[in-house]
Amino acid sequence: MKLLDLPPTLLGFIAALTLPTSAQYIPPASYQTVLQSPLNAAITISYLQPDAGTCTTAYATQKQYSGYINLPPYTLAPIQQNYNINTFFWFIEARQSPQTAPLTIWLSGGPGTSSMFGLFNEVGPCQVVQMEDGTYGTQVNEWGWDRSSNILFIDQPNEVGFSFDQPTNASLNLFSGDVFEPPTLRPKGLPSYMYLNGTFGTASSSESVPWNTTANTTEIAAQATWHFLQAWLSAFPQYNPAVPPNATSPRAAMNTPAGVNLFTESYGGKYAPVFASFFEAQNQARVNGPLSNSSSLPIQLQTVGILDGKIDDLIQDYYYPIFAYNNTYGIQAINEVEELNEINEYTNMCLVQIQECRAAMAATDPQGYGDVSTTNDLCSNAEITCNSILGTYVAAGYDPYDIRQKYPTPDPPAAYQEYLNYPSVLQAIGAQVNYTESSPYVLDGFVATGDSIRGGLTNDLASLLAMGVRVALVYGDADFLCNWYGGQAVSFAIADLVPSSPLPSSMPGNPPPPPSYAAGFASAGYADIVVNSTYVGGAARQYGNLSFSRIYESGHFVPYFQPETAFTLFTRIINGQDLSTGDPVDLSSFGSSGPANATFTTTASYSPAPTCWVRAWNQSCSDADTQAMFAGKGLVANGIFYLDNANPVSALPSTTVSAGEPGSPLRTIVSPDGPLTGVYTATGTPSHAAAVPGVRLATRPGESGALWPLVVVGVAVLVGGAVVVL
């Protein structure tokens, strides 16, 4: 099935649920700890320590906690929140010295995509592998970011992933993504494995406005997440870097580095600037009033990191046709006439409508709550107009997340969703609903307000830089939807907006300081990102606290495609080091050296073997698969559809695969060769001839040691009235 053939509100998207049987209603969860927030007695924190083996870590001593924080109705007043918010979290300690390690918060994008995606497929401590009997378990992720940080994964906003308002039994159509409450009969012609019963939140296609129990703008989501973090940090003060070891009260100085890092991806380009700005505003409210110090905690960010982020459509949308026609892989997904036509469409339609939306928002909805219908309509229509620029590229059959591939693609696979819906896993983590990777209803709510178009985020990031917060932009150079051309342009726009102070005092070689932050960032060159002794993983421009990195041979999900590069860069970013080498530097006087442009080119060589994942049907399955499925042909085993009743046993691992399961941890950690701690510091630069490693390809689903692809997430893009999820 081609992208443009999908239902209009579900293009490129399918909410994914895995149930071992046709019905799996979740029994009440049991928690080891249930307590009231020390800051607000109305807020409840319920959590447990997942059974050993549920998510295999490098060291058995690493503690994990998962569960929910409940915000009762009207916690977000004056926002009209007349529903419960039960936000799911999963926290994992750092491999070394967790009591003094920094805290990293990870948010996946969407809008409406679960951060479990990031945990199991990108930056978490474990990855899902398939065992010889076809079932799934976990092994350690060598390059998990717990290697250098405590890490907290949050499913937000409400109704995303394991988060919900009220547990409700319902039916899920895996082909269309619709949830129906109460459970309904399976549609005629749809196989039983495509229509499953389970427990969800109340958002469903049975509701006239299914996003009424969740945020529908980034500003609302930011407030809910701030309240969540207030409760979480008060319940786990030992992991709050704003509280020194053995101290009894938070640090008083507002400028004290707190060691809290916020990293996001894709639609996180919207989340990160707004969330971080709101956190900083709340910090100031604690100092100047009206927020009481006794009923709140500071969330003092040290770093904001955005991976393949859609930050500003006004800047980035221009680069869609340019990248599609003239990219660093030599792939012409569109022709020159189509490129020129789409540039004209951007200039005369998209740009104009974005400006109209932003003017209306400034006049009628400056708080960004999305409660002015005329402004919502204006912004939503602008979003549809701008996303139509993608139409020619999508119609040509290229993967929006990786220009090296054609649709459908098995990359990334959906096996982790199978694992997360095993009854033993649901019980082990205290889940109260079945797992779905993405919510179409949250997505629809954000599209209805035109949230993606509203803007102001480059200003937010510039203000954060002025406060001393590090801002790092990281882009995979094969990604189309959030391509690095547009990301680079955003980095210059941010630098242009930074006030003259703070300003690094000099560039390498001690020339006179530049006249402005913008001039300094423009003068900084692209330095090779030396990942290890054998290859260069990308190029980084770095000036003061602002950096932009282009990652070679990477699609939309950088930590999946290049896990070692992503980890190495992440650690250098949060440590405030030279991103090229890992050397310690004084960022008040540092700028990278190198050429003015990142000119490295290569050819496309990435071609994963086809796999049809039931829980990612519209991304990974072909027209032939779809026709066979509706004709009652083929079979499903372990979440994979096999055409023509092929023998699934032949695809299973032929040797024993060691993996952890809830209550059955690995006795010996299985990982690639090499240490499981530390980060590389370069002593030289490898030649570019052997610079970029090829992506490791799985020869069978879930092969041990292979990179685990993920399910598509990120920015909502509408093509001809249809939605693509980034």
N, C-alpha and C positions, 0 to 999 in steps of 0.2 A: 504493500500500500504506500503510495507516494504521500508526502507531507500534505500537499494541497487537497488530497482526497479525504482528509480527516474531518470530523465534525468541527464546525467553525470555532467553538470555544475550547477545543481540545487538541489543536494542531501541535504536534511534537510533544504531547503530554499524555501521560497516563498515571493516575494515582495507583500505587502498587501495593497489594496486600498478598501475603502468602499464608495460606492455611493448609495444614496437612490433610484436613478433611473438608467436606463441604460446609460444615458449620463449626465454629469455634467461638463461643461466647466466653468472655473473660470472667473468671470467678473473682470475687473480691480479693484485693491484694492484702498482704500482711507485711507490715514494716517493723524493723527493729527499733526505730526511733520515730516518735511523733511528738512534735513540740510546737509551742507558739513562738513566733518571732520575738526575740528580746526587744525589738524596736516597735512592734505593733502586734498586740495580742490577737487581733482579728485575723492575722495572716498565719497559716499553718504550714509547717515543714514536715514532710513525711519521707523517710528514706531508709535504705538498707545498704548493706555491703553485698554486691552480687556474688553468687557462689563462685568459688575458685574455678577457673577454666572457662567462664562465660566470655570473658575477653582476656586472652592470654597476654601477659605483660612480660617484659624482659626479666624482671625480678619478682619473685613471689611476695616480697616485702612491700611492693607498691600497693597502697590502699586505693580502693575504688568506692564511690558512693553513687547511688542512683535513686531517683524518686521524684517527688513533686513538691512544688510550692503553690499553695492555694491562695489566690487573691479573691476575696469575696466581692460580690457586686458593689459597685460605686467606689472601689478603691481608687480609681483613676479620675474621680470627680475633679473638675466639672465635665469631663468627657462622659457621655451617656453609656456607661458600662453597666448594664443591668443583668449581667451574666457572670458566672464563675469563670475564673481563669486558673486552670490547673496546668502549670508549666513543668514539663519533664526536663530533667537534667541528668547528666552522667559525668562524673568527675574522676580523673585518674591522676594520681601523684606522679611527680617526676621520678626518673630512675635513680637520681642521686640527690641527696639533701633536700627533700621536699619541704622541710620546714623553712628553708631560706630561699627556695627557688622562686622565680617570678611566676605570676599567674597569667595564663593566656586564656581568653574567652574566644571560642569559635562559634561563628554564626554562618550557616549556609544561606544561600540566596533564595531564589524563587521568583517573586515573593510566594512563599508557601512551601518551601522545601525543608525537610528535616535535617538537622545537624548530625543525625546518625549517619547520614551520607558521608560527611566529612570524617566522622570517627572511624568508620569501617573501611572506607575506600580511599582516604587521602592522608590524614595527618594523625590519626589515632594510634594507640599502642598495638592494636591487633588487626589482623586481616582474616577474612573468611576463606577457608579452603575446603575443597571437596575430598571426602575420604573414599576408600575403596568400595564401601557399600552404597555410595551415592549421597549420603547425608553430609551435612556441613558442620564444621567446627572452626576453631580459631588458632592461629599461630601468631607469634610476635611479628610486628612490623618493624624491621630493622631501623627504618628512617622515620618512625613516629616522632612527633614533636614533643612527646613526654621525655625524649632523650635529653632535653634541655629546659623543660618547663613543666610546672603543674598545668593541667589543661581542663577546662570546663566547657562541655558541649551543652547547648541550650536549644530545645525545640521551641521556636517562636515564629510568628505570633500564635495566639491560641488557635486550636484546631489543626495544627501542623504536627506531623509525626505522631509521637505519643502524647502530645498535649491536647486538652479537650476542655469542654465546659461541663457536660453531664454525660456519663456513659450511657449509651443507647444502642440496643440491638438493631441491626440493619443489614441490608444486602449491598454488595459491591459488584458492579459490572466492570471487570478488568479491561474490557475492550473500549468502552466509552469513558470510563473513569467516574461514572455516576454512582452516588450512594443513595439508597432509598430506605426511608424509615416510615413505618416498620418494615421488616423483611417482606419481600414480594416474590412472586413466582418468577422463575427464570424465563427470559424472553425466548420465544420459539426460534430454534436454529442455533442458539448459542450453547456451546458445550458446558457441562457442569463445572469443569475446571476454570471456566472464564466468569462464573457467577457464584460468588462466595458469600456466606453469612458470617457475621462477626459483630464486634462491639466497637463503636465509634463515638465521637462527639455528635452533637445534634445537627451540625451543618450537613445539609443533604439537598438533593434535587427535589425532595418533597416540599421544601420550604420556598415561599415566594421570593424571599431575599435570604439566600443561604449563608451570607457572610455577616449576618447580624450579631453573631457571637464571637467576633474576632475583630482585630484592627483592620482598617481599610486604608490607612495611610502610615507612612514611616514614622511620622511624629507621634502617633498614638502607640505604635509598637515600641518606640523608644521609652515612653513613660512606663509601659508595662514591664519592660526589661529592667528599668531602673528600680522599680519596686521589687522585682524578683531578686536582683542583686543585693538590695538592702537586706532582704531576708536571708539570702544564701550566705553572705559575708558575715552576718551576725551569728548564724548557726555554725559556721566553720571559720572562726577567727584565726585559727592556726595557719590558714592559707591566705589570709589577707595581708599582702605586702605593706599595706599602710599601717599595720600593727607590728612593731619590732618584736623579735623573739623575747618572750618572758615579760612583755609589757602588758599593762592593764588598760591602756586607753590609746586611741588612735594618735598618730603624729599630728601635732597642731599646725606645723608649717605647711601652708598650701603649696609651696614650691618644692617640697621634698619628693624626690622620685619615689613613686609608689610601686613600680615594678609590675603594673597591670597592663597587659597588652590585649588589644581588641583586634582580632583578625577575622576577615570576612571574605566572601567570594561572590562574584557575579552580581546579583541584585544587592549584595552586600556593599557595592559601590554607592548605593543609596543609604543602606543601614548605617554604615560606619561613620560617615560625617555627621549625620543627624543624631545618632545615639551618643557619640562622643561629645558633641556640642551640648546636648542636653545634660549629660553627666557633669560637664564642666560648669554649666549654669547652676546646677544643683549644688555643686561645691561652693560656688560663690554665694548662693543663697544661705548656706550654712554659716558663712563668714559675716555676711552683711544683713542677714535676715531675709525673709521671714522663716526660714527652715531651722528648726531647733537642732542643735548639736546632740542633744540627749536622745532624740528620736530618729537620728539618721547617721549614716557613715559616709565618709568621702570615698569616691571612686576616682582616684587620680591616675589617669592614663599616662603611661610612658610611651607607648607606641600604638599607632593605628596602621594596620596593614590591610591592603585591599588587593586581592588576587583576581585578575581578569574581571575588573569591575566596570559596570555601566554607571558612570558617575554623572555625566552631563550630556544629555542627548543633543543639546544645541551644538556641542563641540564634536562629539563622537560620531553622530549619524552621517556627517559629511564623508567620513572615511569608509563607509560600507562599499560604495561603488569603486572607490580607488583601490581598496584592498582586494576586492573581488577580481579586478582586472590586472592589477600590477602588484603582486606580493613577492615575498622573498623566496617562494618556492617555484616561481615561474608558472603557476597555474592560472589560466585565464578562465575563470568560472563564468564570466560574462564577456561580451565583446566590447570594442571601443565605443560603438554607437550607444549601446546600453549603458555604459559607464557615463557618457556625457548626458544622456537623457535623465539618469537618476541623480546626477549632480544638479541638473536644472530643477528637478522635482524637489530636491532638498532646499535649494535656494529660494524658489518661488512659492513653495507650499509649506514644507515642514518647518523651516526656520521661522516663517511668518506666524504660523499657528502656535509654535512654542512661545514666541514673544507675547502673543495675545493671551495665552494661558497664564503666563507669569505675571503679566500686568493685572489680570483679573484676580489672581490669587493674592497679590500684594494689597489690592484694594478691598477684597471681600473676605479672605480667609488667611490672614497672615500667620495664624497659629498652626495652620496645616491640618485641621481636624476633619476636613472633607465634608462639612455639613452645609455647604452652599451649593445647591443642585446646579445652578447655571454655570458656576465655575467648574464644577466636576465635569459637566457635559463638554465644556470648552476644552478642558485639558484631556479628557478621554478621547475626544475626536482628534486632537492634535497627535496623541499617541498612535492612533490608528493610521493617520496620514503619514507620519514619519516611518512607521514600521512597514508601510507598503513599499518602501525603497528596497526592502529585502526580497521582494517577490521574484525578480528575475533569477537571483542566485538560488533561491530555494527551488524554483521550478526546474533549474538545471540539474537538480538531484544531489547537490553537494551537502555534506554534513555541516550545519551551522556552527558546530562546536569544534570542527577540525576540517580545514579545507583539503586536507590530504585524503579524506574519505568520502565515499558516496553513501547516501541513505538507501536502505536501512543499514544500520551498523550495530554490531553486538557490543560496541565499545562506548560505554562501559556495561558490563554484565550486571544482572540484578540478583545474584545469588545471596547476597547479604540479607535481602528482604525475606528470603525463604527462612534463613536462620533466625532472624529477629521475630518471626511468628511461630517458632517452635514453642509449644506450651512450657517446656522446661526453661526456655530463655525468658519468656514473658513473666513467669513466676520469679525467676532469679533476679530480675531487675525491678520488680514491683510495678510493672506496666498495668494500667487499668483499661486500656483499649488496644485493639489490634494495630499493628504497625502499617502505616501508609507513608510512602516516601514524600509525596507532594499532595497538597490540597488544591483542587481546582476552584474551590469556593473562596479561599483566601486570595488566590490569583485573581478571580473575577472581581472581588471587592476592591483590590488595588487598581485594577484596570478601570473600574467604574468611576474612580476619582481622578484618573490620569496621574497617579502618584509618580510614575516614572519620569514625567515631563516637567514636573513643577520646579526643579532647579534650586539654585542657591548653595549647592554642595561644594563647589570650588571655593566659595567664600568661607564656608565652614572649615574646610581643610586648611585654608590659609590662616584663619584665626587660630586654629589648633597649633600650627607651626609657630605663630607669634607667641603662644603660651609656653613654648618649649616642648611640645609633644612631637615625637618623630612620626613622620608620615611616609609610608613606603608603598609604592605602586608596583605590582608584579604582573607581567602579562606573558602568556604563552604565544609564540610567534606563528602558530598554525591556527589559532582561534580566529573565527570570522566574526561572531556576534559581538565579542568584546575585543576587537583586534588591537594589536599593539600600536598601530598607527594612531588610532584614536586615543589610546591610553597615554602615549607620548605627548600628544597635543594637550591633554588635560594636565599633565605634569607641568608644562610651560605655563598654562593658564593659572594654575595654583601659585607658581612662583611669581607671576605678574601681580598677584593680589596681596602678597605678603608685605606688611609694613616694613619700613626701613630698619626697624629694630625688632627682634635681635638679628644681627647680621654677622656671619663669619668674618673674621678680621682680615684674612688673607687667603690666597690660593697657594698651592705648592710652589716652592721657589721664592716665597715671600715677596711677590709683587704688591703694589698698592692694593688695598681692598677695593672690590667693585663698588660702583655707586648705588647698587640696589640688589635685593635678593634675586630679582629676575635676571639681572646681568650676571650675577655670580653663578646661578644655575645654568644659564645658557653657556657660560664660559667653561663649565666643567665638562670633561670629555667622557666618552664611554670607555670604561675599563673592563677587561675580561673578568668574568666571575669564575675564578679557578676553584673547581669543586674538589678535585683530588690531583694526584700526580700525573694522571693520564688524559684528562680532558677539561675543556672549558665549557661551562654549562650555559653561558649567556653573556650579556653585557649590561653594565649598570652605570647610570649617570647619578652622581651623588654630590650634593652640596648642602652643607649644614645638616639639618634634620630632614631634608627632603630627598627622596631617591625614586628613580624609575628604573626598573629592570626588565629587559627583554630576555625570555628564556627560550633557548633553542629547542627545536623538535618537540614542542609541547602544544597540545590542544588546550581547550578551555579549562581543564582541571590540572593545573601545574603539578601539584603533589602526586597525582596519579602518574602522569606521563614521565616526570623527572623527579622521583622521590628524593634522591640524594641531593640534587641541586636545590630543591625546595627547602629541605631541612637545613642545609648549609646556609642558604640565604636567610631563612627565618632566624636562625640563631645569631648570625652576624647582625641582623637588623635589631633584635631585641637587646643585644649586648652593646649596641652603639659603635660597631667596628667598621673598618674598611670593608665594604661589601665585596670587593675584588679579591682580597687576600685573607681576610679575617684578622688582620693586624689591628692592635689597639690604636685609636686615633682620637684626637681632640676635635669633636664635631664643631666646636666654636670657630675653628680655623681650618676646616678641611674641605677640599673639593677634589673629586676624582680627576685623573689625568687620562687622556686618550683622544681618539678621533672625535670629531663633532657629531658624527652619525654612526649608527649601528648598521653596518653594511654587509654583514656576513650573510651569504646566501647558500642554499643547498637545494636538493631535489627531494620530492616526496617519495618516501620509501616505506611508510607505515601502512600495513594492510592486514588487519586482524582477520582471523578465520570467522566465517559466519556462524552465529548462534542465535536462535530465536528464543528469547526470554519471555515467558508468559507475563511476568509482571512489568515488562517494558515492551509490550507487543508492538506499539506503534513507532518505536525507535529501532527495534532489532529484527523484526520479522518482515519477510518479503511479501509481495503480492501473492506468490504461490503458496506461502504459508497460510495467509489469510483465507484464500480460496479453499485450501484443504481443511482448515479448521471449521469453516462454515459448512463444508460438505461432509463433516463427520470423519474425515480421514486424519492420519497421523496419530501420535500419542504423546503424552506428557509424562516426563519423569524428572523429579528433583527440580521442578520449576523450569524445565526446558522442553520446548515443543520439537518433536522429531517428525519430519515430513516423510510420507510414504511408509509409516510404521517402521522406520529404521530401528535397529537394535541399539537401545541406549547403553547397554552394557559395554559396548565397544568404546564408548566415550569416557568410561570411568577410569580412574587411576589403576594401573596394572600392578602397582606395588603398594605396600602399606604406607599410608600417610598418617603421621602423628599430628593430632590436633586436640586442643582442649574443648571440653563441653561442660555445661553447668554441673558442678559437683565432681567433675573428672578432669582435673588439671593435668597438664603435661608434666611428667617427671623431669624430662630434659627439654630445655627450650630449643625449639627448632627455628633456625634462622640462617641466612646466608653467612658465609665466612666473614670473620672480622669482628671487632669489638662492638658492643651494643651501647657504648657511651662515647662522649666526646664529639668535637667538631674539628674539621680539617683547617689548618692554617697553612697557607701556601708559602713555599720558598722559591718558587719559580713559576713560569707560565708554559704549559704544554703548547706544542705547535698546533695551529688551527687545522692542519691536515688530519689530525686525529682528535679533533676538538669535541665533537658531539657524539655521545653514545647512542646507539639505536635503542628504541623502547623494547624492553623484553616482552615477547609475545607469549601468551599462554597457549600451549598446544592442545589443551583440553580445558573445559570450564573448571576453575578452582584449582589449577595445578599449583602445587606447593612451590614457592619461590617465584612464581610469576606475578607480574603486576596485576592488581585487582582493579579492573575498570569499575566505573560508577554509573549511576543512573543520572540522566540529564537534569540539571537544575539551573536556576539563575534568573535572568531578567525576562519579563514577559514581553514578547514581541508579537505584534499582530501583523499578519501578512494577508492582505485582501480580506480583512475581517476575521481572520483565524489567528489563534494564539500559539506562539512558539515560546516554550519556557527555556530560558538560558540556564 
